[in-house]
């Protein structure tokens, strides 16, 4: 799966499931500060990652991820 495909899937579930405005979703956008993903939504994201990409992610993994680009790279490393 290419990084572009991963980004498209991530953007889709952020818009559809978390109802984040599409204008706020871009590579350098900060997950918490710019997109407003709070600690409760992190749990939703973890579940969505497992459903969409087939691997388990822990909420703690999210602490090291600050931007959308970092998040997508994290996923890319795990899905090969």
C-alpha positions in Angstrom: 0.0 0.0 0.0 1.4 3.4 -1.0 1.7 6.3 1.3 -0.8 8.1 -0.9 -3.4 5.3 -0.4 -2.8 5.4 3.3 -3.3 9.2 3.4 -6.6 8.9 1.5 -7.9 6.2 3.9 -6.8 8.2 6.9 -8.4 11.4 5.6 -11.6 9.6 4.7 -12.1 8.2 8.3 -11.1 11.5 9.9 -13.8 13.3 7.9 -16.5 10.6 8.1 -16.0 9.2 11.6 -14.5 12.1 13.6 -16.3 14.8 11.5 -13.1 16.9 11.1 -13.3 19.6 8.5 -11.4 18.5 5.3 -9.7 21.9 5.2 -7.9 21.0 8.5 -6.5 17.7 7.2 -3.1 18.2 5.5 0.4 16.8 5.9 1.8 19.2 8.5 -1.5 19.6 10.3 -1.0 18.8 14.0 -3.4 16.1 15.2 -4.4 17.6 18.5 -3.9 21.4 18.0 -5.0 21.8 14.4 -7.5 18.9 13.9 -8.7 18.9 17.5 -8.3 15.2 18.1 -8.7 14.7 21.9 -8.0 11.8 24.2 -11.4 10.2 23.7 -11.1 10.4 19.9 -7.7 8.8 20.1 -9.5 5.6 21.1 -11.7 5.9 18.1 -8.7 6.4 15.8 -7.0 3.3 17.3 -10.1 1.2 16.5 -10.3 2.7 13.0 -6.7 2.0 12.2 -7.2 -1.7 13.2 -10.3 -1.9 11.0 -8.8 -0.1 8.0 -5.2 -1.4 8.1 -5.4 -4.7 10.0 -2.9 -4.1 12.9 -3.3 -3.2 16.5 -2.3 0.3 17.6 -2.1 1.4 21.2 -3.3 4.8 22.4 0.2 5.3 23.8 1.6 5.1 20.2 -0.3 8.3 19.5 1.8 10.3 22.0 4.8 10.3 19.6 2.8 11.3 16.6 2.2 15.0 16.2 1.3 15.6 12.5 -0.8 13.8 9.9 2.4 13.0 8.0 3.9 11.3 11.0 0.7 9.4 11.6 0.6 8.1 8.0 4.3 7.2 8.1 3.7 5.2 11.3 0.9 3.3 9.5 3.1 2.8 6.4 5.9 1.2 8.5 3.4 -1.3 10.0 1.5 -2.3 6.8 4.7 -2.7 4.8 
